[in-house]
Amino acid sequence: MSAVTTNQPLGTPTWIDLGIPDLDRAMSFYGQVFGWEFDIGPEEAGRYTMCLLRGKKVAALMPNPDENATEFWWNVYLATDDLDVTVARSRDAGGVVLVDPMDVMGQGRMAIVRDPSGGQFGLWQGQAHVGCELVNEPNTLLRNDLVTPDPGPARDFYAAVFDFTLDGNEDLPGMDFTFLRRPDGHEIGGIMGDPAAPASAWGTLFQVTDADVAVAAARAAGGAADDPTDMPYGRTAEITDPFGARFTVGSPAQGASG
């Protein structure tokens, strides 16, 4: 099932948001690409805007508070049931805490961490807000992977903090890709070692019904996109929104069923 009603287990990607300079333009773009509707938050909450699919929360947009910002990216938040413990484990494993644990208006508690390879991610301990309420279906979050030129320290860090097991990927020979799995065996994402990567960053992949249609919609809405390519797991394309934030869309391989 793709519906989520309770907090996810430790280390599971549970929420995504994006800070941009123009909220109206962002809503127009992502509405055209994914068919989302939007619930704009009040000024006192920074106009933090929920992206909705069939009335369920799938992501958020917000005006970036830094007027001088020039780079924008989708933030991924990993679930924790004890934020303070996970932050302490992150520090012990060599991470840097960029935003200390804080309460978010009864919705939950959050922190922002940078791993030893330089990859940045959030932590979320849900209360009223558990995170994405729909996942793993068209126009929702499918997965997150860390792309890094320095995968060794990253693998050690995430295994230490979240008790992940690390497994290779025989489907992608010649690529330095490691699956991250929870203790229950569930795959939460992976680490891609890429010496050519300019920096370590968590990527966001949205599932779509048809990657070619999503690419056409993104281009028509003022974004840019690579042509879709076929991978062992489906057809994917990288899209850049009007502000330079990148994400990936993927549709199932032909003949595959969800």
RASULZI-V209084 format. One record per residue. RES is the residue in one letter. OMEGA is omega in whole degrees, -180 to 180 (* if undefined). NEAR is the number of other C-alpha atoms within 8 Angstrom. Layout:
BEGIN
res omega near
RES OMEGA NEAR
RES OMEGA NEAR
END
This chain:
BEGIN
res omega near
M -178 2
S -180 7
A 180 7
V -178 9
T -180 6
T 180 5
N 180 11
Q 177 9
P -177 8
L 174 10
G -179 10
T 172 10
P -171 11
T -178 13
W 178 12
I 172 12
D -173 11
L 173 11
G -175 12
I -177 12
P -175 8
D -176 7
L -178 10
D 180 6
R 179 7
A 179 11
M 177 10
S -178 9
F -175 14
Y 174 10
G 179 10
Q -177 11
V -172 10
F -178 9
G -180 9
W 166 11
E -169 9
F 175 9
D -174 8
I -179 8
G -179 10
P 180 8
E -177 6
E 175 5
A 178 7
G -177 9
R 177 11
Y -166 12
T 179 11
M 173 13
C -171 13
L 171 13
L -174 12
R 177 4
G -179 6
K -180 9
K 179 13
V -179 17
A 176 11
A 173 12
L 178 15
M 173 13
P 180 12
N -177 9
P 180 5
D -177 5
E -179 6
N -178 4
A 179 7
T 179 4
E -176 7
F -178 11
W 174 9
W 177 13
N 174 10
V 178 14
Y 178 12
L -174 14
A 171 16
T 176 13
D 175 9
D -173 7
L -176 14
D 178 7
V -178 7
T 176 11
V 178 12
A 178 8
R 178 10
S 178 15
R -179 10
D -178 7
A 177 9
G 177 9
G 177 12
V 179 10
V -177 12
L 176 8
V -179 7
D 180 8
P -179 11
M 176 7
D -179 9
V 170 8
M 178 5
G -179 7
Q -178 10
G 177 14
R -175 13
M 171 14
A 176 15
I -175 13
V 170 15
R -179 13
D -176 13
P 177 11
S -179 12
G 180 9
G -178 13
Q 177 11
F 176 12
G 171 12
L -178 13
W 172 15
Q -172 14
G 171 13
Q 176 9
A -179 7
H -177 7
V -177 14
G 179 10
C 180 13
E 172 11
L 176 14
V 171 12
N 172 10
E -175 11
P 178 8
N 173 12
T 179 12
L 176 13
L -179 11
R 175 11
N 176 13
D 176 11
L 174 13
V -173 13
T 174 16
P -174 13
D -171 11
P -176 11
G 178 6
P 179 9
A 179 12
R 180 10
D -177 8
F -175 14
Y 175 10
A -178 11
A -175 10
V -171 11
F -179 10
D 177 9
F 165 12
T -174 10
L -179 10
D 176 8
G -177 7
N -179 9
E 180 5
D -178 5
L -178 7
P 180 6
G 178 4
M 180 7
D -177 7
F -180 11
T 174 11
F 171 14
L -179 13
R 174 14
R 178 15
P 178 8
D 178 5
G -178 6
H 178 7
E -180 8
I -178 13
G -179 11
G 177 11
I 179 15
M 174 13
G -178 12
D -179 10
P -178 7
A -180 5
A -178 9
P -180 5
A 176 8
S -180 14
A 173 10
W 177 13
G 180 12
T 180 13
L 175 12
F 174 14
Q 175 14
V 178 14
T -176 9
D -177 8
A -180 14
D 178 8
V 179 7
A 178 12
V 179 14
A 179 8
A 180 10
A 179 16
R -180 10
A -177 7
A 176 10
G 176 9
G 176 12
A -178 10
A 170 11
D 173 8
D 179 8
P 176 11
T -180 7
D 177 8
M 179 8
P -175 6
Y -179 6
G -177 11
R -173 13
T 175 13
A 175 14
E -179 12
I 174 14
T -178 12
D -176 12
P -178 10
F -180 9
G 177 9
A -176 11
R 173 11
F -178 12
T 171 12
V -180 14
G 174 15
S -177 12
P 176 11
A -180 11
Q -178 5
G 179 4
A 177 6
S -177 4
G * 3
END
